Amino acid sequence: MNNSILIVDDEKDILKFLDLILRREGFQVAKASKAEKAISLFQAQPFELVITDIRMPGRMDGLDLMREIRALDDDVEI
């Protein structure tokens, strides 16, 4: 267990809130406001859990992101 979580949401307040709560609980947190950035972060380091918004602006939404992450690692919890 590596204790790291990736949060993906286009709303800055949600990212800040989840980051604050999860860090207080001892998790290492990375944040992305777009799915494409989340994929880059996920490829760079392993995450135990990915928390993502479903509706996001841009080329990819949360469902697309889940499919891409599953293709990279089908064991990660999303």
Secondary structure, 3 states (H helix, E strand, C coil): CCCEEEEECCCHHHHHHHHHHHHHCCCEEEEECCHHHHHHHHHHCCCCEEEECCCCCCCCCHHHHHHHHHHHCCCCEC
